[in-house]
Amino acid sequence: MATLRIGKVRPSPKGAYDVNLTYSAFDLVNWKGNSYLALKDVPIGQEPDLAPTYWQLYAERGTDGQDGATGPQGPEGPQGPQGAKGDTGPRPSHEWGDGSTNPSTSIRFQNADGSWGTYVDILGPVGPTGPQGPEGPRGPRPGHEWSGTSLRFEQSDGTWGAYVDLQGPQGPEGPQGPQGDPPPASELLSTLKSVDGSGSGLDADLLDGLQASAFLRSNAASVTSNTLGARFGVHGDYAGGAGTGTNWGANIWAMGPAYDGSSSGTAYTLGNYYGINWLRAGHGNADAEVGEGLYIWQAGVRQAGIGTAGIATIGAVRAEGDVVTQGSVTAAGDVTAFSDQRVKVNVKPMQKALTKLQKLTGVTYDRTDIKTDRQAGLIAQDVQKVLPEAVREVVVDGHGETRLTLNYNAVVGLLVQSVKELTNRVIELEKANGSAE
């Protein structure tokens, strides 16, 4: 090791070298385990091992000695900065379901041979329904009220503003025209006698020149055999008395030109038949679902019927199309719909019924279009997103405004399929736990 001869000047120890400081000649610093002596004044940033112009190696670091005994643990220092992210560890030996093919509450474990076991849903079966809680407070009422064609809105302080009639004001009434002079009494009497009556007064027995005896009366058996104009109007017929099962009886109709007006009602052109009639149960066009009753026809096609007696139960009602009502429908008997497999094709089970059901919310609500008590049910728009087959859009007024309707029978199908899916999950859990029967 080289020795620097500096005479009798003593080095001035400065501790560890700091790149942010300047040093003077004969300053002694420590750097990377070695000691360096400044040969002259040293500017900032001149590291001892890289600037031999300014620094001279003074004492080189020796070999490390043996480690001494471990001293007592000092106090914990401040936490250092977070290190770089390490490598990803081994894959866990279990996996959760993806929420699609397998429920998100299901889990499977890896076997010793590296294969995966079956998913098991750890969501237990649904417990029994608890008692119904108290009814919550009634929600806020609508912020507007109608009164005829007038509308008012609720103010921010809870008071109501004035009604505003949305119907425009009535235009001004035009001026009344001048009143004409009445005709003389003699002229008026002469006019009346030329229209009806004879002599010096009016004859009350005449109407348009016909005697009262020419008109039908209600207190005697009266008939008329005249054709009803252009075959449109009202016709009453019950030929046959107690009936032979082929008579119409008490008909109200509008007829096409091919109708022959037969007195018995058995000879007619069905394709030209419009209107309403009472049909005997034994007639060939009576419907087995309605029996004897009141029927509505359009071009010979039966559109609706209300049965009263005969083949079907008294009071049976049948309509060929949808029935739309703004109010409630109450029936003393059951309300049913056709559901026969013989008239159904392309039948497919509902998929992911439980997932769809969980997206629905049972609600209570008030109606703004009609006055009614508070109601409960589902929102058609919610059901439309998961089961569009259960929702229909119908026109509710002459301006083309529409509303969504909900077939609750379709929701029953969703409930049935959801129960089956839950049952299958319970069976899988019981098998996994060895408790299945």
matplotlib code that plots the C-alpha trace (Angstrom):
import matplotlib.pyplot as plt

x = [0.0, 1.4, 2.1, 1.6, 4.1, 2.4, 4.8, 3.5, 0.0, -2.7, -5.7, -9.1, -11.7, -15.1, -17.0, -18.8, -18.4, -21.4, -21.7, -23.5, -20.6, -17.3, -14.1, -10.7, -7.2, -6.3, -10.1, -10.3, -13.6, -14.9, -16.2, -17.3, -15.3, -12.0, -10.6, -9.6, -7.5, -8.2, -5.1, -6.6, -9.9, -12.6, -15.7, -19.2, -19.7, -16.1, -16.4, -13.1, -12.7, -13.4, -11.4, -7.7, -6.8, -8.5, -8.4, -5.7, -6.4, -5.4, -6.5, -7.8, -10.6, -9.3, -10.9, -14.0, -13.4, -15.6, -19.1, -19.3, -22.1, -25.5, -26.3, -29.7, -32.3, -32.6, -35.8, -37.7, -36.8, -39.2, -40.8, -38.9, -40.4, -42.4, -40.2, -40.9, -43.7, -42.5, -43.4, -46.9, -47.2, -48.6, -52.2, -54.7, -56.1, -59.7, -61.8, -65.1, -67.9, -68.0, -71.7, -72.7, -72.1, -71.7, -73.1, -70.8, -71.5, -70.2, -66.6, -64.5, -61.1, -58.1, -57.5, -54.1, -53.7, -54.1, -57.7, -60.6, -63.5, -67.2, -68.5, -70.6, -72.8, -72.2, -75.3, -77.7, -81.4, -83.8, -85.1, -88.8, -90.4, -90.3, -93.3, -94.3, -92.9, -95.0, -96.0, -93.6, -94.6, -96.7, -94.6, -94.9, -98.0, -97.6, -96.5, -99.4, -103.2, -105.9, -109.3, -111.0, -108.8, -107.0, -103.7, -101.9, -98.4, -97.1, -94.7, -91.4, -93.0, -95.7, -98.5, -100.4, -100.2, -103.2, -105.0, -104.2, -106.8, -104.9, -108.0, -107.8, -110.3, -113.5, -113.6, -115.9, -119.6, -120.7, -123.3, -126.9, -128.8, -132.0, -135.2, -137.7, -141.4, -143.7, -146.2, -149.9, -152.0, -154.2, -151.2, -149.8, -153.1, -153.3, -149.8, -150.6, -153.8, -152.0, -149.5, -151.6, -155.3, -158.4, -161.1, -160.7, -158.4, -155.8, -156.9, -155.0, -155.9, -153.6, -149.8, -148.4, -151.8, -152.0, -154.6, -153.3, -154.7, -152.0, -149.2, -148.1, -149.4, -148.0, -151.2, -152.1, -150.5, -149.1, -147.0, -145.3, -144.3, -142.7, -139.1, -136.8, -135.6, -132.2, -132.1, -130.5, -132.1, -133.8, -135.7, -137.5, -138.4, -139.2, -141.0, -141.7, -142.7, -140.7, -138.3, -136.9, -133.3, -133.0, -134.7, -132.8, -135.2, -134.9, -132.2, -130.5, -128.4, -126.9, -127.3, -125.4, -127.4, -127.4, -129.4, -132.8, -134.7, -136.2, -138.7, -137.3, -133.7, -132.4, -131.8, -129.1, -125.6, -123.2, -120.4, -122.7, -123.8, -122.9, -124.3, -125.7, -128.1, -129.5, -128.6, -130.3, -128.1, -129.1, -128.4, -125.6, -123.6, -123.8, -120.5, -119.9, -118.0, -120.9, -124.0, -127.3, -126.6, -125.8, -123.3, -121.4, -120.6, -118.4, -118.7, -119.9, -117.0, -118.0, -116.1, -117.5, -120.3, -121.9, -123.7, -126.7, -127.8, -127.6, -124.3, -121.9, -121.9, -124.3, -122.5, -119.6, -117.9, -115.7, -113.8, -111.7, -109.1, -107.3, -109.5, -108.3, -109.9, -109.0, -110.6, -110.4, -111.9, -113.6, -114.9, -116.8, -115.3, -111.9, -110.2, -108.5, -106.7, -106.1, -102.8, -103.2, -100.1, -101.9, -101.9, -98.3, -95.2, -91.5, -91.7, -88.4, -87.7, -86.7, -83.0, -81.3, -84.7, -83.2, -80.8, -83.7, -85.9, -83.2, -83.4, -87.0, -88.3, -91.7, -93.1, -96.1, -97.3, -100.0, -101.5, -101.6, -103.9, -106.9, -108.1, -107.5, -106.2, -102.5, -101.5, -98.6, -96.9, -94.1, -92.9, -93.6, -90.3, -88.3, -89.9, -89.5, -85.7, -85.5, -88.8, -90.0, -92.6, -94.6, -95.0, -97.3, -97.8, -101.4, -103.0, -105.1, -106.7, -107.6, -104.4, -102.2, -100.9, -99.7, -99.2, -97.3, -99.3, -97.9, -99.0, -98.6, -99.1, -95.8, -94.1, -95.6, -93.6, -90.4, -91.1, -91.6, -88.4, -86.5, -87.7, -86.5, -83.0, -82.8, -83.8, -81.1, -78.5, -79.7, -79.4, -75.8, -74.9, -76.4, -74.4, -71.2, -71.8, -72.8, -76.2, -78.3, -80.9]
y = [0.0, 3.4, 5.9, 9.6, 11.7, 14.9, 15.9, 16.8, 17.9, 15.7, 14.5, 15.9, 13.0, 14.0, 10.7, 9.2, 11.0, 13.1, 13.9, 17.1, 18.7, 20.3, 19.2, 20.8, 19.5, 16.8, 16.0, 12.3, 10.5, 7.0, 5.7, 2.1, 0.7, 2.5, 5.8, 8.6, 11.8, 15.0, 16.2, 19.6, 21.4, 19.1, 20.4, 18.9, 15.5, 14.3, 10.7, 9.5, 6.3, 8.1, 11.4, 10.6, 14.2, 15.2, 12.0, 9.7, 6.2, 6.5, 3.1, 0.2, -2.0, -5.2, -8.6, -9.1, -10.7, -13.3, -12.2, -11.4, -12.5, -11.1, -8.1, -7.3, -6.3, -2.6, -0.7, -1.3, 1.3, 3.1, 1.0, 1.2, 1.7, -1.2, -3.6, -4.8, -7.3, -10.8, -13.7, -15.1, -17.9, -21.3, -21.6, -22.1, -25.6, -24.4, -22.4, -20.5, -20.7, -18.1, -17.1, -18.3, -22.0, -22.6, -20.3, -17.8, -19.4, -22.8, -24.1, -27.1, -28.5, -29.9, -33.6, -35.2, -36.2, -32.6, -33.1, -31.0, -32.2, -31.3, -27.8, -27.8, -24.9, -23.9, -21.7, -23.6, -24.2, -21.3, -21.3, -21.0, -17.6, -15.5, -13.6, -10.6, -7.4, -4.3, -2.3, 0.5, 4.1, 5.0, 6.5, 10.1, 10.9, 12.1, 15.6, 16.5, 16.3, 16.4, 17.8, 17.3, 19.0, 21.1, 20.2, 21.5, 20.8, 20.5, 23.2, 22.7, 23.8, 21.1, 23.4, 23.1, 25.6, 26.8, 24.6, 25.4, 24.3, 22.7, 23.2, 26.5, 29.3, 29.3, 31.8, 34.8, 34.2, 35.9, 38.6, 37.5, 38.1, 40.1, 38.4, 38.0, 38.9, 36.0, 35.0, 36.0, 33.5, 32.8, 31.9, 29.7, 27.8, 27.4, 25.9, 23.4, 22.3, 21.6, 19.4, 17.5, 17.7, 18.9, 21.3, 24.2, 22.2, 19.4, 15.8, 13.9, 10.5, 11.2, 11.1, 11.9, 11.1, 7.6, 6.6, 5.4, 1.9, 1.4, 1.4, -1.5, -1.5, -3.0, -4.3, -6.6, -9.2, -7.1, -8.3, -6.7, -8.4, -5.5, -5.6, -3.6, -1.0, -2.0, -5.1, -3.2, -2.9, -4.8, -8.1, -10.2, -13.8, -16.8, -19.1, -22.5, -21.6, -23.8, -24.3, -27.3, -26.4, -24.6, -21.2, -18.0, -16.0, -12.3, -11.3, -7.9, -7.7, -5.8, -7.9, -8.1, -8.1, -11.9, -12.4, -13.8, -12.8, -16.2, -16.2, -19.3, -18.0, -21.2, -20.1, -17.4, -16.7, -17.0, -15.1, -12.0, -12.2, -9.2, -8.1, -9.7, -12.5, -15.0, -18.5, -21.7, -24.4, -27.0, -24.8, -25.9, -22.7, -22.7, -23.0, -25.9, -23.5, -21.1, -23.1, -21.1, -17.4, -14.1, -14.1, -11.4, -12.0, -10.3, -11.5, -14.9, -15.3, -15.7, -13.0, -13.5, -15.1, -15.1, -18.4, -18.6, -22.2, -25.4, -27.1, -25.1, -23.7, -20.8, -17.5, -18.8, -16.0, -16.6, -14.0, -14.9, -12.1, -10.3, -8.7, -5.3, -3.5, -0.3, -1.7, -4.8, -8.1, -10.2, -13.7, -15.9, -18.9, -19.8, -17.7, -20.1, -19.9, -22.5, -24.4, -27.8, -29.4, -30.4, -26.7, -25.9, -26.4, -25.4, -26.1, -25.4, -25.3, -21.9, -21.5, -20.0, -19.4, -18.7, -16.1, -14.4, -14.5, -12.9, -9.9, -9.3, -7.3, -7.6, -4.1, -2.3, 0.8, 3.4, 4.0, 7.4, 6.5, 5.2, 5.6, 2.4, 1.1, 0.4, -2.6, -5.2, -7.1, -6.8, -4.1, -5.1, -3.4, -5.5, -8.8, -7.7, -7.7, -11.4, -12.9, -10.8, -13.6, -12.5, -8.8, -7.3, -3.7, -2.6, 0.6, 2.2, 5.2, 6.7, 8.7, 5.6, 5.8, 2.3, 0.5, -2.7, -5.7, -8.6, -12.3, -13.4, -17.0, -16.8, -15.7, -18.8, -20.9, -19.0, -19.7, -23.4, -23.7, -21.8, -24.2, -27.1, -25.5, -25.0, -28.6, -29.9, -27.8, -29.2, -32.8, -32.1, -30.7, -33.7, -36.1, -34.2, -34.4, -38.0, -37.2, -37.9, -40.7]
z = [0.0, -0.9, 1.9, 1.6, 3.5, 4.7, 7.4, 10.8, 9.6, 11.2, 9.2, 10.1, 10.3, 8.7, 8.9, 5.9, 2.6, 1.5, -2.2, -1.3, 0.6, -0.2, 1.6, 2.4, 2.2, 4.8, 5.4, 6.1, 5.0, 4.9, 1.5, 0.6, 3.5, 2.8, 4.1, 1.8, 2.5, 0.6, -1.3, -1.8, -1.6, -3.1, -5.0, -4.6, -6.2, -6.5, -5.2, -3.6, -5.6, -8.9, -8.4, -7.7, -8.4, -5.2, -3.0, -1.9, -0.5, 3.2, 4.7, 2.8, 4.2, 5.7, 5.6, 7.6, 11.0, 12.6, 13.6, 17.3, 19.6, 18.7, 20.7, 22.1, 19.5, 19.1, 18.7, 15.4, 12.8, 10.5, 7.7, 4.5, 1.1, -0.4, -2.4, -5.9, -6.4, -6.2, -8.4, -8.4, -5.9, -6.6, -7.8, -5.0, -4.6, -4.8, -7.3, -6.9, -9.5, -12.2, -11.5, -15.0, -15.6, -11.9, -9.2, -7.6, -4.2, -5.3, -4.8, -5.9, -4.7, -6.5, -6.0, -5.2, -8.8, -10.0, -11.3, -10.1, -8.1, -8.7, -7.8, -4.6, -3.9, -0.2, -0.2, 2.0, 1.2, 1.8, 5.3, 6.1, 5.6, 8.7, 10.0, 8.1, 9.5, 10.1, 7.0, 6.3, 6.1, 3.1, 0.3, -0.8, -2.8, -6.4, -6.7, -8.9, -8.9, -11.7, -11.5, -14.8, -17.4, -14.6, -13.1, -10.0, -8.6, -5.0, -4.0, -2.2, 1.2, 0.9, -0.2, -3.4, -6.2, -8.1, -10.6, -14.2, -16.8, -19.7, -21.9, -23.7, -23.0, -24.9, -27.7, -27.6, -28.4, -31.6, -31.6, -31.6, -34.8, -35.0, -34.0, -36.7, -36.4, -35.5, -38.2, -37.6, -35.7, -38.8, -40.9, -38.2, -37.9, -41.6, -41.7, -38.9, -40.6, -43.9, -42.1, -39.7, -38.6, -40.3, -39.5, -37.2, -34.8, -34.7, -34.9, -32.2, -33.8, -36.8, -37.1, -40.5, -41.9, -40.3, -37.8, -34.4, -35.1, -37.7, -35.1, -32.8, -29.3, -26.1, -24.7, -27.5, -29.8, -32.6, -35.5, -38.5, -41.7, -43.5, -44.7, -42.4, -44.9, -46.4, -44.1, -41.2, -37.8, -34.9, -35.4, -32.8, -33.6, -31.6, -34.0, -32.6, -29.1, -26.7, -29.6, -31.5, -30.9, -34.3, -33.6, -33.0, -30.8, -29.8, -32.2, -32.5, -35.7, -38.6, -41.8, -45.0, -48.3, -48.6, -45.4, -46.5, -43.3, -42.8, -40.0, -38.3, -38.4, -39.8, -43.4, -43.6, -44.9, -41.9, -43.7, -43.9, -40.3, -38.0, -34.6, -31.4, -31.0, -28.5, -29.7, -28.6, -27.1, -29.7, -32.7, -35.0, -34.4, -30.6, -28.8, -26.3, -24.0, -23.8, -24.5, -24.8, -24.5, -26.0, -28.9, -30.8, -34.5, -37.1, -40.7, -39.5, -37.0, -33.3, -31.3, -27.8, -25.9, -22.5, -21.6, -19.3, -19.5, -21.5, -22.3, -20.2, -16.7, -16.2, -16.6, -18.7, -20.7, -23.8, -25.8, -28.9, -28.3, -25.4, -22.7, -21.6, -18.6, -16.7, -13.5, -11.4, -12.5, -9.8, -10.3, -7.9, -9.7, -11.1, -13.8, -16.2, -19.6, -22.2, -21.4, -23.3, -24.5, -27.7, -28.9, -27.9, -30.1, -29.7, -25.9, -24.1, -20.3, -18.8, -18.4, -15.4, -13.8, -10.3, -11.7, -13.5, -10.4, -8.2, -10.6, -9.8, -6.8, -5.2, -4.6, -3.2, -5.0, -5.7, -9.2, -10.8, -13.7, -11.7, -8.1, -6.2, -2.9, -2.5, -4.5, -4.6, -7.4, -9.9, -12.3, -16.0, -17.2, -14.7, -15.9, -19.5, -19.1, -17.9, -19.3, -22.3, -23.1, -20.1, -21.1, -23.8, -24.9, -25.5, -26.7, -23.9, -25.6, -29.0, -29.1, -29.4, -25.8, -24.7, -21.4, -20.6, -19.3, -17.3, -17.5, -13.9, -15.0, -16.9, -13.6, -11.9, -14.5, -13.5, -9.8, -10.5, -12.5, -9.8, -7.1, -9.2, -9.6, -5.9, -5.3, -7.5, -5.7, -2.3, -3.7, -4.9, -1.4, 0.3, -2.0, -1.3, 2.5, 2.3, 3.7, 0.6, 1.0]

ax = plt.figure().add_subplot(projection="3d")
ax.plot(x, y, z, "-o")
ax.set_aspect("equal")
plt.show()
